[in-house]
Each structure stands twice: as structure tokens, then as C-alpha cells.
Amino acid sequence: MSWIGSLAIYFSLYVAICGIALGAVAAITQSRRFLYAARFATYAVLGSVTVAMAVLLHAFLTHDFSIQYVAGFSDHTMPTFYLVGAVWGGQAGSLLFWIWKAIAFVSICVYVNRERYQQFMPWVIAVSLTVITGLLLILVFASNPFEGYQLIDDPETGSGLNPLLQTPLMMFHPPFLLAGMATMTVPFAFAVAALLSGRLDNTWVEAARKWILIPWLLLTIGNILGGMWAYQELGWGGYWAWDPVENASLLPWLTSTALIHSLLIQERRGMLKRWNIGLMIGTFLLTIFGTYITRSGLIESVHSFAQSDIGPYFLTLLLSLTAVSTVLFIWRWKSLRAEQRLDSPISREAAFIFNNWMFLSMTVVVLFGTLWPRIKEMTTGMEVAMGPQWFNRWMIPLGLLMLLMMGVGTIIAWRKANWRNFRQNFLLPIAIAVVLTPVSIGLYWVLRGASLGVTPDTVVAVYAVSSVAFCYFVAAATLQEFYRGMAARRRAHSESWTESLVRLCMKQKRRYGGYIVHLGVVFAFLAFAGNSMKIEEDISLERGQTYTIGDYTLTYQGLHPEEHRERTMYIATMPVERDGRYLYDLHPGRAVFRATEEMPISEIDIRSTPLEDLYVALVNFDPQTQQAVFKIFVSPFTWFFWFGGVLMVLGTTICLWPTRESIDSLRPGHGNWGRAAVFGALVALSFSPIVAWTAQSHSDWGSAQRYRLIQASDTAEQSSPLAPPALENMLESDGSEAT
């Protein structure tokens, strides 16, 4: 069936090119007939790309190894769950998935706005299909996922998927990131449509507002799930290492966050028009740029695809879009003058602008740190390392300033603040921060810090204390706004506190949904502060030996192997005690996949509480003596990072929650069905991080926590021919063996 898939993408390319012409003619002539034709061309591209996706999925599920892509990323031993994930596990499949998500989002936008924004929609269709045409050209001529074998016989089995990707989280993380980058096409198309049409007022902002929030939400979920994957699978005890591919997904998130805030100022005051158009164009170009560096071999990463011929194609697309966007931006520069000026540097507008400069500064730091080692090597031949310490040196103070201004921007007055505004809004949050910061830090030190023996250096301690203080300030400022809104509703409507909270969020979704996002950021920074006190140990233990880290005592009782269809698991048993009292058993493991025996991976076991995580990774072992090497971490407050991520997703979902009128417009005459569909989609999106975490924890191919219920077997003394390499070859202090 590979010929059907190839025919589908060829047909998609042809119809997309026709759709560009139809959309441009409709925009120039204002012809509704051509607009209808362009609209149906968009739907036709969606249908054709969907056929290609279905054919590729069918090829994986039926083990059609006559297709090179299927043979390269699957084998007969892989469970169906991971055969589905293998569709986007490689370069060609992920590009097809990108195109499918992009055209699906464009089609939804075209359908929802079929009766609105008619001055923009023809150009939106033309611009969107131009981007999709560029991606389809790359797919057709450089990375066809349906390419077969020419000079050799079809293999009888495949190479298998990278073991690091055979985890439930990788069924969620890449699709969300790819969807976030792909769906950025729509708001970009609205911005370019405004430049092409000359309609540079706030209409394009109103039209594109929610279409910007959706890719931001998808990128947020994707980055959180990526952090979960790194934390649970790579065995180095962290969730963000400033890896170049991680940075590639962070860059558009930073600029789109700045854009969402500055659009509020344009809507309210008619300011920052040039800034917003530039940010929108830059955000979209960063999604293409991130894809380029991932696929071109420009950078080295555990996430990146192998170097291939696709890099020059993506570079051509990136340069072409940059050139056209820049020319249009310069052409309309004079027409993008602000309607009003900044009244005072002490105002909410000024706080938003300063915050945007913080986001832009962080973007520059991440971009420079990602590219400079490669640029230096290409120009001078010298290798330069820009590791986590370099990034943290710059990003921590910028992040703390951003956090502080997030609280200030919530409660400072519009136009110009005065002493009355300061007394009413600032005194209580400042007092709470001043009082609770030393109290909470001292209490934690008495209860846990002294027991763990944490001794951070002076600079780290200053940053941690500042982070806690700013978290209290922002949380108090935000909760103060909630309290005032709820109290006003209770006075006016005699509602309960719970009812007033729900109705407040539903009546002013953007405002209070944004406040919930801010609370999520506060919890994330609390986790960052706690992680500065993380304890890390690399140890080698013999059977029966104990080790103490902080006030935890771990006893290594030995290993036993367990056979599965696609791998062999070696499971360690480690009872954990504190102050002589038994707590629980940990079962870290080591997995050896039969398709890639040279690449064993660690299966981490984690006991997580809001206070701290106890994290153990089995790095390697000797099957004869059962001597084993472990990485052990005690990481305070990591739980709050995941909780903060859930709050960010929840808050954004509230911002996106549609009105009854907008839902009914999706399906005229079928409003109830439309409401049910949108409700289900938003609920699923809100709880996707929880679903992914749960699947990871309870899957047969996920976390080693499930081995807590396994009883010791008679095979614990046996060795296996699939045992990993020698013990001394695997002990790495930085966890790089997992990558």
C-alpha cells in the first residue's frame, strides 16, 4: 500500500499549490466563489494528508518492512502501543505528522471563521498553504516516508525503535511538541494576512488571539512531558539539561509567552503594534529554525535526528519565509505606528513591556548558548562547551526578574500608578513575602534541611531565597485578586465562595485563567529553588551492603532477571529506612532490548512526595558477583514542578473555554453536539500531563515502580547471556551512559 501513501502526498502538494493561487485571487478580487474554492482546497489537502497518515500507521501495525521507514523504526517484538508511536519516531514520519497537524488546524480555523474575518481569511488560506507546500516539497523530494528498497530484498524484520523512546511518555511528548510548532502556522498566517491586506488595526489580534493560545498550550504540555521523560528515563536526576533540542522547543515558547502579554496592551491601548507583528513572525520562524537544527546535523543531541539531505531544504524554507516576512514588515512599518504612548514608567503597560524584554533576553541567551559552540567550531576549529552552568548563570537572574515583574504586572495600575494604588495592592503581598520567607525557610531547615546535610554555596542560596520570596509575593498578589473578585460577587449575588470562584473564572476567563497560569509558574519556581538543595551520589554496592544519603538508609539485597517479549529486565531490590524505621522498597532496574542489545537503559524508581523525591537509578551491574552501580538523588520540591505544569494547563484551558455562541457556530443547528465535542477536547487536553504520568507509572514498559509488588524469585542468583558490559565501563558521573 506504499504507493497509495506516496500518491496521497503528491496529490496534497498539487492541491496545496492550487489552493495558494485560489486564496490569492480571492483576496485580490474579493470573490466569494474563489474563496469557497480555496476553502475546499484546504479541506482536500487535509483529507489527502490524513490518507497518507493512515497508510503509514497501517504499515507499522502490519509490519510492512518493504517500506524503509517502517523497517528502520520497528520490529516484530514491539507492542502495538509503541508501533503507533513509531509513526513519529523518525524524521520522515514526524514531518508527515507535522504537516497533518498543521493542515488540520488550518482547516478548523477556516471552518470556524467561514462567516467571519472575510478580509483576512483568503490571505490566511494562501499563507498557510504556502507554508504547508514548503513542508510537502521537503517530504516529497527529501524525506518520503513511503520509500521502498530498490537494489536489495525487503528485510524480514526491522531495526526496532530506540529503547529510550519505548516509554508511554514518548507517546505524548513528541506529538504535543510537533502539534504546538505546527499549529503556530495559523497565528503567523493572520499576522502576514494583516500585512498583506493593510488591515493593521486590532482586528487581526482579535481574530488570532485564541489561535495563539492553543499552540502555546501544546508547547507547554510538550515541554512538561519532555521533562517527565528526561527525569524518569535518562537516569541523571533532572528534567532540564539545556540540551540543544530542548532549547529549540523552549525558544518559541518564550517568544509566544511575550506575545500573549503584549497583545493585551495592543487590545487595550493600541500600543506595541510593531512589537506584536515582529514577535509573531519571530515565534513562527523559531519553530522552523528549531526543526532545522534538529534535522540538519547542525547540533548534537540525544533527541536530534541523524544528519541527512533534509537540512538544506529546511534552511531554504527558513530563509525564504524570513525574507518575505521581513520585506512585508518593512513595507508596512509606517502604518504600524502606535495609537497611544506610554503614560508612565510606573504602570501596568511598563511592567508588561519590561517583562517582554526579560522574555526576549532569555530567548537571546538560549539561542546564543545553543548556536555559539557550533559557530565557534565552524569558524575557528575550536570546540567550546556551553553547559548547564553557563545557561544557569544567565537564565536564573533573568527568570527571577521575570517572576517579580509577573507579580507587579498583576496588581499595578494601568496608565500611571500612585501611592494609593501601592497601599491598596502592594503592601499586603510585600508583607506576606517578608514575613513568610524567613519563617518557611527556617522551618524547612529545622525539619528537613539539617537532616539532609544540604550546604548550597552562597550564590545558590541567595538565588533560592530570592525565588522563595518572589514566589510568596506573586502568589499573594494573585490570590488577593481572586479574593477581591469573589468577595465582590458574593456581595452582589449572595453566592458561596466556591460558586463565586467558578462564576468568576467563567465570566472573566482570560483574566482569571491567566492568574491560574501565574500560580503554576510560582509552583515551578518553588521547585527550581528546592532543586538547588539536591543531593547526588554515585555509589557501587555489593549484595547486602547499605548506604546512607541524608537521613535515608538504603540496603542493596540483590538482583533478579525478568524476561519480556522485547527485552530482559534486571531488577534490584532496595529496602529504604529512615531513623531505623522501614519506609518502602525501591526497585530500580536495567533493561536490555533484544533488538539493540548494545544499548541497555536504566529503569528509574522514584518515591515522590511534595516535600522531596528519593530517586534511584541502576547504572550497571556484574551478573556474576551482583555488584551494582547506582545513582541516588534526594531532590526537594520536584513534585511542585509537575503540579505547576498542571495548573498552567488548567489556566490556559479556562482562557480557551468557548462561549455558548462560539460553540453553536461550529455546527449550526447542532449546538449540543458542538458543546459536547469542545468540552471533551478541552478536558482531555487539560488532563493530558496527568494521563501521561499515570501511564508512565503503571505501564509494563514504563517506570520500575511496578516491581514493588514482585516477590523475590529463585532466579535471583542466575546470570544471563544478555548482561550489560563490564561494570567499570558504565560508571559515569553525569549520567551520560543513559544517552
N, C-alpha and C positions, 0 to 999 in steps of 0.2 A: 504493500500500500504506500510505499515511499513516494511513488510518482504522484499520488493524489496530494500529498503534503507539498511537494515541490510545485505542482500546478496551482495550489491554493495561494502560495506566497507570490508566484508570478502574477496571478490574477489580481491579488491585493495591490501589488505595485502598479499595475496598469490602471486600476480603478482609482487609486490614490492620486495618480498624476492627472487623470481626468477630473477628479474632484477639485484639485487645486485650480484648474482652469475655470471650472464652473463657479466656484466660490469667488474668484477674482472678477469674473464677468458680472456675477450677481451684485457684488459690491460696487462696481463702477457704474452699472446701468440701473441699479435698484430694481432689478427684475425679480419678481417673486417666483416666476417659472424656473429661472436658473437657480434661485435659492433652494427650491424644492429638489431640483436635480442634484445640487451639491449635498443637500442633506441626505438624500437616499444613497449617494455615492459613499458617504461616511458609513452608513449602515451596512452597505455592501462590503466595504473593507473589513468591518467588524465581523461579519459573517464568514468571510473568506479566511481571515486570520484564526477565527475560532475553529474552523475546519482543520487548519494546519496544526493547531494545538491538540485537537482531539486525535489526529493521526499520530502525532508524536507520542502522546500518552498511551495510545493503543499499542504502539511499537514497543514501548517499555514493558507494558503489562504482559505482552505475548512473547517477550524475549526475541524480538526480531533483530538478530545480530548481523543481518545483511546491511543494516544502517550503521555507519562508523560511529556516530554519536552514541547510539544505544549500546554498542559493543564496548565503547570506551568508558561508560559510566554505570554499567550494571552487570550483574551475573545471575546465575540461576539460584544462588543461595540467598539473595536479598529478599527480605519480606516485602509484601505489596506496599506497605506503608512507605518504605524508602524508595521503591520503584517510582512512585508518584513524585517524591522529592527529587529524584534523579533527573526529572524533566528540566529543572532549572539548576542542576548541579554542575553544568559545564557552560562553556562560552556560548555556543550556538543556541542551546535551549533557553538560557537565561535572556538572551537577546530577543528570541521569539516571545518569551513571556513578557518582557518589557513592552514590546510592540502591542501585544494583546491587551495589556492593562491600559496602555496609552489610548488606543483606539476605542476601548470600552468606555473609558472616562470621557473622551471627546464625544462619543455617541450619546452618552447620558446627558452631557451638557447641551448638546444640540437639541435633544428631545425636550428637556425641561424648559429650554428657552425658545421653543418653536414659535411662541407668540410674543416674545419679549426681546428687547435689545436688538431690534432688526437692523439698526445702523451698524452694529458690531458683528453680528453672527456670520454674515458672509465672509468677512475677513478672518474671524476666528476659525471657521472651517478651513479656509485656504491656508492659514499659517499652521494650524495643527496638522493638516495633511502634508504640508511641506516637511515638517519635522519627521513625520511617520514615513514619508517617502525616502528621506535620507537614511533612516534606520533600515527600511526594507531593502534599499540598494546594498547596504553592508551585508544584510542577511543573504541576499541572492548571490552576490558576487564574491564574498569573502568568508562567509560562515554559514553555509547551508546545513541545517541540522538533518536533512534527509539524504545527504550524500552517501553513496554506497561504495563498495570496493570495486576497483577496476581491474587490477592485474593479479590479485590473489583471491583465493577462495574465501567465502564467508567463514568467519570463525565459528566454532561450535559453542563457545562460551565467551563471556565478556570479561573485561578487566576489573569490574567492580567499582563501586563508589568509594571515594576517600573515607576511611573509617571515622575521621573526625567529623564528617558530615552525617554519619549514620546515628543521629540523635533526634528526638522529636522536636527540639528547638529549631533545628535546621529545616524543619517542615514549615516553620512560621517566619523565622528571621529573614531569609532572603526574599520571600515573596513580599513582605511588608516593605523592605527597603527598596526593592525594584519597583513596587507599586507607588511608593512615595516619590521616587525620582521620575517615573513615567507620568504620573498624574500632574506633575508640575508643568506639563505641556499646556494645559488649559489656561491657568492664570497668565502664563507667558503669552499665549495667543491673544488674550484680552488686552494685555499691555501693548503688544505690537499692533493690534487692531485699532487701539486708540491713536497710536502714532500715524497709522496709515489713513485713518478716516478723518483725523484732525479734531475729533471729539475728545478734548483733553480735560473736561470738567470731571466732576466726581462720579459720573455715570459708570465709567469703566470700573471704578473702585467698588461701587455698589454691586455691579454685575459679577465681579471676580472675587468678592470678599470670601464667600464660603468655599469657593474653589481653591483658595489658598490654604484655608484651614485644613482641608481634607489631606492634601499631601504632607502638610506639617504633622498632622496626627499620625499618618502612616510612617513617616520618618522617625517620629518619636517612638512608636511601638517597635519599629525595626531596630533602632539603636538599643532600646532596653532589652529586647530579646537577644540581640547580639552580645550584650554584656552578660546576660544569663548564660549563654553558650560558652563564652570565654571563661566565666567563673567556674562552671561545672565540668568543662571538658578539657581545658588546656593544662590544668594542674599547676598553675603558678600563683593562685590565690587572689587574683584580682579580676576586675571586669572591664578595665580600660587601660591599654598599654601604649596609646598613641601610635598604634600601627598605621601605616600609610593608608590602608583601605578603610580602617575605622575613621581616619581623618577625612577621607573622601566622602563618607556619608554624614559626617559632622558639619562640613563646610556649608552645604545648602541649608541644613537645619539652623545654623547660626544666622545666616542672612535672611532666611524666611521668618525667623523669630523677630528680627529687627523690622522687617517689612510689615508684619501684622500689627506691631505697635505704632509705626509711623503712619499707617493708613488711617488710624483713628484720628490723628491730628489733621490729615487732609480732609476727612469727612466733617470734622467739627469746625476747623478754622480755615480750610482752603490752603494750607501750607504744605511744604515738602513734596510738591508735585514732581520736581526733577529727581529728588531723592528716591521717591517711590518707584518711578519708572525704571531708574537705574538699578535699584535693589531687585526689582522683579526680573529684569533681564539678567543681572548678575547671578541671581539664585538659579535660574534655569541653566545658564551656561556652566555653572558649577556642577550641576547634575551630569551634564555631558562630559565635563572635564574629569570628574571622578570616575566615570565609566572608562574614559580614555586611559587614564593612568593605571586602572585596574587591568585592562586588557592589552595594553601595548608592551608590557615588559619594562616600562619606564622605572617602576619601583618593584622592590622585592617584598613579599608579604606571604604569610600563611594563607591569606584569603585570595590572593590575586590569581588570575588565570595565566597559563603559560604564554610566553611571547609568541605571537603569530603575525600573519599578514593583516590582521584586522586593525592594528594600531594606526597606520597611515589613513585608513578610511575614516576612523573616528576623528583623527586630527583634522582632516579636510572638512568634515561636518562641523566640528567645533569652530574652526576658523571662518567658515562660510557664515554660520549663524552669528558669530561675533561681529563680522564685518557689516552684515546687513543691519543688525540691530543698532550698531554704533552709528551708521550713516543716518538711520531714521531718527535716532535720539538727537543727533546734532541738528538735523533738519528741523525738528520741532522744538529746539532748545528755547527760543524766544517765546514761543507760545506756552511754555511750561512755567511761566512766572507765577510766584505765589500770590494769592489774593490778599493775604494779610502778612504782617510782620510779627516777629516775636516781641511781645509787650514787655517782658521782664525775664532776666535770667533766673529769677526765683519764681518759677511757675511749673505747672504740670507739663506744659509743652517743652520747656527747657529740660526737665527731668527725662522726658521721653527721648529727646534729641541726644542728651548725654548718654543715656542707656544704649541708644543705637550706635553711638561711637564706640562704646565698650564692645558691643557685638561685632562691629566692623574690625576693631583692633584684634579681637580674638580670632577672627577669620584670617587676618593677615598673618598673625603668629602661626596658626596651624598650617596655612598654605606655605609660608616660608620654611617652616620646620620640616614639612613633607618633601618639598622640592629641592631645597638647598643642597643636601648631600649628593643628590644625583647631578645637579648643575655643577657643583664643585668637582665631582669626579670626571664629568664630561669635558670641562674646560681646563683642568689642571692635572688630571690623573690622580689626585689625592682623594683618599676615602675619608669622609667626615661622618661621625656618628651624632645624630640628634635624637637622643633617647628620652625616656620619660622625665628625667631630671631637668633637661633643658626646657621641655614643654611646661612642666610644673612651675619652673622659675618665673615664667611669664604669665601663664594662664591662671595661677592661683590669685595673684593680686587683682588681675582684671576681673576674674569671676567674683571676687568679694566686692569690688566696686559695683559690679552689675547687680549683685544681690542687694546691696544697700540702696541703690537707686530704684530698685523694684519696689521696696517699701516706701521710699519717699514719693515716687510717682503715684502710688495708690492713694495717698492722703493729702498731698499738697494741692493747693487751689489752682484752678485754671486762670490763665491770663496773668495774674500777679498775686503772690501770697503776701500776707501781712501778719502782724503779731497775733491778731485774733485767730487766724487760721492755725498758727503754730500752737496756741494754747488749747484749742479745741481738738486738734488732730494728732499733735506730735508728743505732748507731754506724757500721756499715759503709755504709749509704746516705748518711749525712751526710758521711762521709769521702770517698766517691766524688764527691759533688757538689762538695765544697770543692776537691778536687784537680783534677778533670777540667774544671770550668767555666773557670777561667782558662787552662788548657792548651789546650783546644779553641778558645776564642775567640782566643787569641793565634796559634794555628796557622792558623786560618782567615784572620786578618788578614794574616799573612805571605804566605799562598798566594794569596788572592783579594781580600780587603778593600782592601788598599793599591792593588792594580791597578785596582779598580773606582772608587776615589776616593770611597768611602762616608763621609759625615760626618753621622751622625744627631745630633740635639740631645741635651742631657743627659738629659732626662726619658725620651725614647725609648730611649736607651742603657741607662738604669737598668732600664726595663721589660724590654728584650731580655735583658740579663744575668740578671735575676731569673728570667725564663722559662726560660732555658737551665739555670740552677742547679736550679730546681724540677723540670724535666724529668729531669735526672740523678737527683735524689732519688727521684722517683716510679718511674722505670724500675728503679733499683737495688733499691728496696723490693719491687717486683713480681717481678723476676727472682729475688730472694732467696727469695721464697715458692715460686716454681716449683722452684728448686734443692732446697730442703728437702723438698718433696713428692716429687720424682723420686728423691732420694737415699734417702728412706725406703722407697720402692717397690723400689729396687734391692737394698737390704739384705734386704727381706722376701721378694722374689720372684725375685731374680737376673735381672733384666731389663736389656736395653740401655737407653742413655739415650733413644733415640728411642721405644722401646716403652713405657718408663715415662712419657714425656711424653704419648703418645696415651692410655694407660690412665688416667693421672691426670685428663686432661681429660674422659674419658668417664665415669669413676666419680664425679667431683665437678664436674658440668657447670656449675652455677650459679656456683660459686666461681671456677674457673679460666677459664671463659668470660668472667666479669666482669673478671678480671685482663687478659685479652687486649683487652677493650674499653678498659681503662685505658691499655694501651700504645698503642692507637690514638689516644687523646686526647693522650698525650705527643707523638706524632709531629705531630699537628695543631698543638700549641703550638710545636713547633720551627719549623714553617712560619710561624706568626704572628711569631715572633722574627726569622726571616730576612726576612720581608716588610718589617720596619721599615727595612731597608737597601736597599729597592728604588730603582732609578734610573729616572727617567722623562724622556723628551724628546719634544717636538713639533717636527718639522722639515719644511721644504719643500726638495725636491731637484729639480734639473734632470737630464736624462738624462746619464749618465756621471759625475755628481758623487758624492763619497764623504762619509761621516760617521763619526766615531768616538764611541762611547759606552763608557765604561770602557776595557777593552782590546780591544773588538770594533771592527772597521772594516767598514762596510757600503758597497757600491757599487751605486748605482741604475743598472741597464742599460736600463730602458725597460719599456714595456707591450705586451701583445698581447691582443686580444679573443678570446673563445671563445664560440660560440653553443651554447645548450642549448634543450631544448624549452620550458622555462618561464622562462628567464632568459638574460641575456648576462653573461658574466664578463669582467672586465678584470684581467689578471694581471701583476703586477710581478715582475721578476727581480732579486734582490739577492744577489750572492756575499758571503760573510762570511769575514773573515780575522782572525787573532789573531797579533800579533807577526810580521806578514808571511807567515804560513802560512795557506794556504787551508783552510777548515773544511768548508763546505757552502753550498748555495744556499737562500735563503728565497724564497717565492712568495706574499706577501700579495696579496689581491685585493679587488675591489669588484663586488658582484652587483646587477644591475638586473633585477627581475622584471617581466615584461610585464603582469601583472595590476595591479601597483602601481608604475608607473614613477617616481612621485614619491617613492618610499621606497627608495633604494639602501642596501645594508647592506655593512659590511666583512666580508671573509673573512680571518680571522686566520691567520698562520702562526707556529708556536711550535716551537722546539727545546728540549726539556725533558730535564734530567738531574737526578739527586739534588742536585747542587751548586747549580744555578741554571737558570732559564728565560731564553732570549732570545725576546722576543715582539715581533712587528711587525704593525701594522695599517695598511692603506692607507685613509686618511680620505677623500681626494678627489684628483682629477687633472684636468688640462686636456688634452682629447683632441688639440688642435692642436699644442701645444708639448711635451706629455707631461711637463710639470712636475707633481710629485705631492707630496702632504702625507702624512706618516707619523707614527704614534705608535710609539715604541720604548721597551721596558722591559727592564731586566735585573732579574729577581726571584729572589733567593736562596731556596732550600729550598722552593719552592712544591710540588715533587714530593711532599714528605713529607705534605702535606695530603691528597692523594688516597690515598697509601699508608696513612695513619692511618685514613681512612674505610673502606678495605677491611678493616683489622684490626678496626674497630668492628663491621662487618657480620659478619665471621667469628666474633668472640667472642659476639655475640648469637645467631648460628645455633647455636653449641655449647650455649649456655644453653637454647635451644629444642629441641635434639635429643631426640626422644622415646625412651622406653624400649621394649623389645620388647613389654611388656604393653600399653602405651598404643596402640601401632600396631596390634596384633592386635585391639584393641577397636573399631577403626574399621570393620573388616569381618569379623565373626565367621566363622571357617572359611576365611578368605582372607588369612591373616596375611602371606604372602609378597607378595601384590599390595599390601597396605596399606603394608608397609615400603618397597616399591619406589616407590610413589607419593609418600610423605612424603620419602623420600631424594631423589628427583628434584626435588621442590618446593623443599626447603631448599638443595640445591646451586645450583639456578637463582637463588634469592634471594641466596645468598652472593656469586655472581659477577656479579650484575646491574650493579654500577658498572663492572666491567672490560668487560663486554659493551657497555655504553653508550659507554664511552670508545673502544673499538675501532671500533664502528660509526660514531662521530663522525669518527674519524681517517681511515677508509677509504671512507666513503660518497661518492657522486658529488655529494651536496648538503651535505657537511659541511666539514671543515677544508680550508684551501687547501694543506695539506702534500702532497696528491696531485700538485700541479703541479710538484713537484721533478723528475718524470720527463718533463715536457713539453719538447720541443725548441723552440727559437726558430723561429717561422714567418715566412713572407713578409708576413703581415698585421700584423706588429708596428707598422708605420708608419701603418696605416689608422685613421681615426676612425670613429665610429659615431653614428647619429642618436639612439641611446639613452643617450648620455653623460650623466653626472650634471650638476648645476648648477655654476655658476661656482666656481672654486677658493676664492675668498675667502669664499664663503658657508658653507663647510663646516668650516673650521678651528675646532675647539672644544677648549679646554684640558682639559675634564673628560670628554670622551668622550660628551657628551650627544647628539651627532649620530646615534649609533647607536640611540638610543632614540626 
